[in-house]
């Protein structure tokens, strides 16, 4: 009779332990929801204040913030490198009616450089705020956290204008280290004229976002590493996995900016690679001590759901804080998602992230796969529910409003070139070939929504089938939590038996 209360006490104790775990965020915040909405007006009116040479007429206004760059006539190209003392002005009255004649709410000198391929004439820029003497300074641009390093991202590849925005909004639900971002319209000042450049995203640099998540606290080794097949920035690491040809894409340290601590960082990454790629069960199952499993799982789910076929290979950031665990950053450079990749590497009926470095091993673990399946099911009931994602697409399109029309007027010819990819020859349920090419903004939205639904229908089953692999590991009984619970159960059992003998 005494054993039942003891068993109940054990159950209550375990439930209390579970309730103390950090809950997944259910915050529902998207920047466009709290921003001024576009003013009513026809499509003709939306573009009427941009001339044929893309110079803004005096009556131009926008509900989006305006970012003006004055380069004194110097064209920003990748070959130019860093251009000093460019003047930045940010106009944002917060009333949905911003004019180029308004006084800027932020103005600063900046150091700016063009990134990305030469084919992106629209522009992708990184810049640092400076004072008159060229010393870095920080400002909270467009209501985001104060910082000195920023990114101004445009993409001729993404005719929807919103793929990066969608990915960042969803990632922000899962991780505080997701960079903040805002839509804006960009102009280059040419004498007394303002030349329209299009719709851009102004967003935080990765280091600033990581600091918000307490990853750059100054305690122990704190660093940010980047895996990218084309990366030339930062300090490259010559790790064991790279030397052995086991992992694709070379890692480099992008924070700290100097070379301090790179030897220690390289050693830590080598240790992680040797554990994760070990064929010895006792060694491999120690991976939970060196990686943040939740972040790796969230990165997998979000990347695969959004059909990011560069995930884990290019533009892949990882953080390591003073506790020494490697954490995956959820997003960066997502203009290729949702059917916007090259046809030869895109098939919405396939899943691919499990082939990326580290994941090719982690998905051999039954315990990791079980957690992955549970997390996917949870997110599919909340932020990754099809109706939620489709609503986010529609809301964002509505929010862009006339700005999208102006952008398409500015870059219509280049968008036409980007539509020159071949078909990916996939018939839908009625046998109709799905075209990768789209000719209008609305067609692009339809394609994105269609592929969201199509891919989501097969993703859950595909994750489940990964557990059918051969040579699977199972780290379930090698984690500290499992050991703790086993010891606790044994102690309670022994106590119950001893007490039972006296009754």
C-alpha positions in Angstrom: 0.0 0.0 0.0 3.0 2.3 0.5 4.5 1.6 -2.9 1.6 3.4 -4.8 2.2 6.8 -3.1 5.9 6.5 -3.8 5.3 5.7 -7.4 2.9 8.7 -7.7 5.6 10.9 -6.0 8.1 9.8 -8.6 5.7 10.6 -11.5 5.0 14.0 -10.0 8.7 14.6 -9.6 9.4 13.7 -13.3 6.5 16.0 -14.4 8.0 18.8 -12.5 11.4 18.3 -14.1 9.7 18.3 -17.5 7.8 21.5 -16.7 11.0 23.3 -15.9 12.4 22.9 -19.4 12.5 26.0 -21.5 9.3 26.3 -23.5 9.4 26.9 -27.2 8.5 30.4 -28.1 4.9 31.1 -29.2 5.5 34.8 -29.9 3.7 36.0 -33.0 5.6 39.0 -34.1 6.1 40.0 -37.7 7.4 43.5 -38.5 4.8 44.3 -41.1 1.9 43.9 -38.6 3.0 46.9 -36.6 4.0 49.1 -39.6 2.0 51.6 -41.5 -0.1 50.1 -44.3 0.0 51.3 -47.9 -2.3 54.2 -48.8 -5.1 53.4 -51.2 -4.3 54.0 -54.9 -4.3 52.4 -58.3 -1.4 50.5 -59.9 -0.9 53.4 -62.3 -0.5 55.9 -59.4 2.0 53.6 -57.7 4.5 53.9 -60.4 3.6 57.3 -61.8 6.1 59.2 -59.7 9.0 57.2 -61.1 10.1 58.4 -64.5 11.3 56.3 -67.4 14.9 56.9 -66.3 13.9 55.9 -62.8 14.3 59.3 -61.3 11.7 60.2 -58.6 9.3 63.0 -59.4 8.7 65.6 -56.6 5.4 64.1 -55.6 6.8 60.7 -54.7 5.8 59.1 -51.4 5.8 55.7 -49.9 4.4 53.9 -46.9 7.8 52.1 -46.6 10.8 53.8 -45.0 13.2 55.4 -47.5 16.9 54.8 -47.5 19.0 57.3 -49.5 22.7 56.7 -50.4 24.9 59.5 -51.6 28.1 58.1 -53.1 29.1 61.4 -54.8 28.6 59.7 -58.2 30.8 56.6 -57.5 29.1 53.4 -58.7 29.1 50.7 -56.0 30.5 47.5 -57.5 32.1 44.4 -56.0 35.4 45.2 -57.6 35.5 48.6 -56.0 35.9 47.2 -52.5 35.1 49.5 -49.5 33.9 53.0 -50.2 34.4 55.5 -47.4 32.3 58.5 -46.4 29.2 57.6 -48.2 26.2 59.6 -46.8 23.3 57.6 -45.5 19.9 59.1 -44.8 16.9 57.2 -43.5 13.4 58.8 -43.8 10.7 57.2 -41.7 7.9 59.4 -40.3 6.0 56.3 -39.1 2.8 57.6 -40.7 2.9 55.7 -43.9 3.6 58.7 -46.1 7.3 59.2 -46.4 8.7 61.8 -48.9 12.2 62.4 -50.1 11.8 66.0 -49.0 11.2 65.0 -45.4 14.0 65.4 -42.8 15.8 62.1 -42.2 15.3 60.5 -38.8 18.8 59.0 -39.1 21.8 60.3 -41.1 25.4 59.1 -40.9 28.5 58.6 -42.9 29.0 54.9 -43.7 31.7 52.6 -45.1 30.0 50.4 -47.7 30.8 47.6 -50.0 28.9 45.6 -52.6 28.6 41.9 -52.1 27.2 39.0 -54.2 27.6 38.2 -57.8 28.1 40.7 -60.6 24.7 39.6 -62.1 22.8 41.3 -59.2 22.8 44.9 -60.5 20.1 45.7 -58.0 22.6 45.4 -55.2 23.5 43.7 -52.0 25.5 45.9 -49.7 27.1 45.7 -46.3 27.9 48.9 -44.4 29.2 50.3 -41.2 28.0 53.5 -39.5 30.8 56.0 -38.8 31.3 59.5 -37.5 33.1 62.3 -39.3 36.5 60.9 -38.3 35.6 57.4 -39.6 35.2 55.9 -36.2 32.4 53.3 -35.9 29.2 54.3 -34.1 25.9 52.5 -33.4 22.3 53.6 -34.1 19.0 51.8 -33.8 17.9 52.0 -37.5 14.2 51.7 -38.2 13.4 50.6 -34.6 15.8 47.7 -34.6 18.5 47.1 -31.9 21.3 49.6 -32.0 24.3 48.5 -34.0 27.1 49.7 -36.3 27.1 46.9 -38.9 24.2 46.5 -41.3 23.1 44.8 -44.5 21.0 46.3 -47.3 19.9 43.4 -49.3 18.3 43.4 -52.8 18.0 40.4 -55.0 17.1 40.1 -58.7 16.7 36.4 -58.2 13.7 36.8 -55.9 10.8 38.2 -57.9 8.5 37.8 -54.9 10.7 40.3 -53.0 9.8 38.5 -49.8 11.6 35.1 -49.5 14.2 36.3 -47.1 11.6 38.1 -45.1 9.4 35.0 -44.8 12.3 32.9 -43.6 13.4 35.5 -41.1 9.9 35.9 -39.7 9.5 32.2 -39.2 13.0 31.8 -37.7 12.4 34.6 -35.3 9.6 32.5 -33.7 12.3 29.9 -32.9 15.4 31.8 -32.0 16.3 35.1 -30.4 19.5 35.2 -32.5 17.5 35.8 -35.7 18.6 39.1 -37.3 16.0 41.8 -37.3 15.0 43.2 -40.6 12.6 45.8 -42.3 11.4 46.5 -45.8 12.5 49.8 -47.3 12.8 51.5 -50.7 16.3 52.6 -51.7 17.4 55.6 -53.7 20.8 56.8 -54.9 21.2 60.5 -54.8 22.6 62.0 -58.1 23.1 65.7 -57.6 19.6 67.1 -56.9 17.9 63.9 -58.3 17.0 60.7 -56.6 17.4 57.5 -58.7 15.0 54.7 -57.6 16.8 51.4 -56.9 13.9 49.3 -55.6 12.6 47.4 -52.6 15.3 46.2 -50.2 15.6 44.6 -46.8 17.6 46.4 -44.2 18.7 43.9 -41.6 21.1 43.4 -38.8 24.5 41.9 -39.3 24.9 38.3 -37.8 27.2 39.4 -35.0 24.8 41.9 -33.6 21.9 39.4 -33.7 24.1 36.8 -31.9 24.8 39.3 -29.2 21.1 39.7 -28.5 21.0 35.9 -27.8 23.7 36.3 -25.1 26.2 34.4 -27.3 28.8 37.2 -27.3 29.0 37.7 -23.5 32.8 37.9 -23.3 33.1 34.8 -21.1 35.2 32.0 -22.4 35.5 31.2 -26.2 32.7 33.0 -28.0 32.7 32.9 -31.7 30.7 32.7 -34.9 31.7 30.4 -37.8 30.5 30.3 -41.4 30.4 27.4 -43.8 30.3 28.5 -47.4 31.8 27.0 -50.5 32.5 30.5 -51.9 33.4 32.4 -48.8 36.5 34.5 -48.8 35.8 36.5 -45.6 37.0 35.7 -42.1 39.8 33.4 -41.0 39.6 30.0 -42.8 39.8 26.9 -40.6 41.8 23.8 -41.6 39.8 21.3 -39.6 40.1 17.5 -39.6 36.9 17.1 -41.5 38.0 19.5 -44.3 41.5 17.9 -44.5 39.9 14.4 -44.8 37.4 15.5 -47.4 34.6 14.4 -45.2 32.7 17.7 -45.1 31.7 20.0 -47.9 32.4 23.8 -47.7 35.2 25.3 -45.7 34.5 26.8 -42.3 35.8 30.3 -41.4 35.7 32.4 -38.3 33.8 35.6 -38.8 33.8 36.7 -35.1 36.1 37.7 -33.5 37.3 39.8 -36.4 40.9 39.4 -35.6 42.8 36.1 -35.6 42.8 35.8 -31.8 41.7 32.3 -30.6 41.5 30.7 -34.0 43.7 27.8 -32.9 41.3 27.1 -30.0 38.3 27.4 -32.3 39.8 25.0 -34.8 40.5 22.5 -32.1 37.0 22.7 -30.8 35.5 22.2 -34.3 37.9 19.3 -34.9 36.7 17.6 -31.7 33.1 18.0 -32.8 33.8 16.6 -36.3 35.6 13.6 -34.9 32.8 12.8 -32.5 30.0 13.3 -35.0 31.7 11.3 -37.7 32.9 8.5 -35.5 31.7 5.0 -36.2 32.2 4.0 -32.6 28.9 4.1 -30.8 30.3 5.2 -27.5 32.1 8.1 -29.1 29.3 9.2 -31.5 26.7 9.3 -28.7 28.7 12.1 -27.0 27.6 14.6 -29.6 24.8 15.8 -27.3 27.6 17.3 -25.1 29.0 19.4 -27.9 26.0 20.6 -30.0 22.7 22.4 -29.1 20.4 19.7 -30.4 17.3 21.9 -30.4 18.9 24.4 -32.7 20.1 21.7 -35.1 16.6 20.2 -35.2 14.9 23.6 -35.7 17.4 24.5 -38.5 16.6 21.2 -40.2 12.8 21.6 -40.0 12.7 25.2 -41.1 15.3 24.7 -43.9 13.6 21.6 -45.3 10.1 23.1 -44.9 11.1 26.2 -46.9 13.0 24.0 -49.4 16.3 25.6 -48.8 18.6 23.4 -50.8 21.7 25.3 -49.8 21.1 24.7 -46.1 24.1 23.4 -44.2 26.3 24.0 -47.2 26.3 27.7 -48.1 25.6 30.8 -46.0 25.4 28.5 -42.9 26.3 30.2 -39.6 27.0 28.5 -36.3 27.6 30.1 -32.9 29.5 28.8 -29.9 29.1 30.5 -26.5 31.0 30.2 -23.2 29.2 26.9 -22.5 31.0 25.4 -25.5 28.1 24.0 -27.4 27.7 24.6 -31.1 24.4 26.2 -32.1 23.0 26.4 -35.6 21.9 29.9 -36.7 18.5 29.5 -38.4 18.6 31.8 -41.4 20.8 33.8 -43.7 20.5 34.3 -47.5 17.2 32.6 -48.3 16.3 34.1 -51.6 16.5 30.7 -53.2 13.8 29.0 -51.1 10.3 27.9 -52.2 11.0 27.0 -55.8 13.6 29.6 -56.6 16.6 27.4 -57.0 18.0 26.1 -60.3 15.9 23.3 -61.7 18.6 20.7 -61.7 18.9 20.9 -57.9 15.2 21.3 -57.2 12.6 18.7 -56.7 9.8 19.4 -54.2 9.2 15.7 -53.7 12.6 15.2 -52.3 14.3 16.1 -49.0 17.9 17.0 -48.9 19.1 18.7 -45.7 20.0 15.3 -44.2 22.9 15.2 -46.7 24.5 18.3 -45.4 27.6 18.3 -43.1 26.9 17.0 -39.6 23.3 16.1 -40.6 24.4 13.1 -42.6 25.6 11.6 -39.4 23.0 13.0 -36.9 20.2 11.5 -38.9 21.7 8.1 -38.3 20.8 8.4 -34.7 17.4 7.0 -33.6 17.2 9.5 -30.7 17.9 12.5 -33.0 15.3 11.3 -35.5 12.6 10.8 -32.8 13.2 14.4 -31.5 13.1 15.6 -35.1 9.7 13.9 -35.8 8.2 15.3 -32.6 9.4 18.8 -33.3 8.2 18.8 -36.9 4.7 17.6 -35.7 4.7 20.4 -33.1 5.7 23.1 -35.6 3.2 21.9 -38.2 0.4 22.5 -35.7 1.6 26.1 -35.1 3.9 28.4 -37.2 4.4 25.9 -40.0 0.8 25.1 -40.5 0.0 25.6 -44.2 -2.7 28.1 -43.5 -0.3 30.1 -41.3 2.4 30.2 -43.9 0.0 31.1 -46.7 -1.5 33.8 -44.6 2.0 35.2 -44.0 2.7 35.3 -47.7 -0.6 37.1 -48.4 -0.2 39.6 -45.6 3.4 40.4 -46.8 2.3 40.9 -50.4 -0.5 43.1 -49.2 1.9 45.1 -47.1 4.3 45.6 -50.0 1.5 47.0 -52.1 2.5 49.9 -54.4 6.2 49.4 -53.5 6.2 46.0 -55.3 4.7 47.6 -58.4 7.4 50.2 -58.4 10.1 47.6 -58.0 8.8 45.5 -60.8 8.7 48.6 -63.1 12.4 49.3 -62.2 13.6 45.7 -62.8 11.2 44.2 -65.3 13.8 43.4 -67.9 16.1 41.7 -65.4 13.3 39.7 -63.9 12.5 38.5 -67.4 16.0 37.2 -67.7 15.8 35.5 -64.3 12.7 33.7 -65.7 14.7 32.0 -68.4 15.3 28.8 -66.4 13.9 25.6 -67.9 10.9 23.7 -66.6 11.5 21.3 -63.8 9.1 18.9 -65.5 7.0 17.9 -62.5 3.3 17.2 -63.2 0.7 18.0 -60.6 -2.2 15.7 -59.6 -4.0 16.6 -62.9 -0.9 16.0 -65.0 -0.2 19.7 -65.6 3.5 20.6 -65.8 4.4 23.0 -63.0 6.4 25.8 -64.5 9.3 27.3 -62.7 9.0 30.4 -64.9 6.5 33.1 -63.8 5.7 36.3 -65.6 3.9 38.3 -62.9 4.1 38.9 -59.2 0.8 37.2 -58.6 2.0 34.1 -60.4 5.1 34.0 -58.2 3.0 34.0 -55.1 0.8 31.2 -56.4 3.9 29.1 -57.1 5.3 29.7 -53.6 2.0 28.7 -52.0 1.6 25.7 -54.2 5.1 24.4 -53.4 4.6 25.0 -49.7 1.6 22.7 -49.7 3.2 20.2 -52.0 6.4 19.8 -50.1 4.7 19.8 -46.7 2.6 16.8 -47.7 5.6 14.6 -48.2 8.0 16.0 -45.6 6.5 14.3 -42.5 6.5 10.9 -44.2 10.0 11.4 -45.5 11.4 12.3 -42.1 9.7 9.1 -40.7 11.3 7.0 -43.4 14.8 8.2 -42.5 14.5 5.9 -39.5 14.5 2.9 -41.9 18.2 3.5 -42.7 20.7 0.8 -42.1 23.5 1.1 -39.5 21.5 3.4 -37.2 22.9 4.5 -33.8 20.8 5.1 -30.7 22.0 7.7 -28.2 18.9 7.5 -26.1 20.6 5.7 -23.3 23.8 7.7 -23.4 22.5 11.1 -22.6 22.8 12.6 -19.1 19.1 13.0 -18.8 18.5 9.3 -19.4 21.2 8.3 -16.9 19.7 10.6 -14.3 16.2 9.2 -14.8 17.5 5.6 -14.7 19.4 6.3 -11.4 16.3 8.0 -9.9 14.1 5.1 -10.9 16.4 2.6 -9.3 16.6 4.6 -6.1 12.9 4.9 -5.8 12.4 1.3 -6.6 14.9 0.2 -3.9 13.2 2.6 -1.4 9.8 1.2 -2.2 11.0 -2.4 -1.8 12.6 -1.6 1.6 9.6 0.2 2.9 7.3 -2.5 1.7 9.2 -5.1 3.7 8.1 -3.3 6.9 4.4 -3.3 6.1 
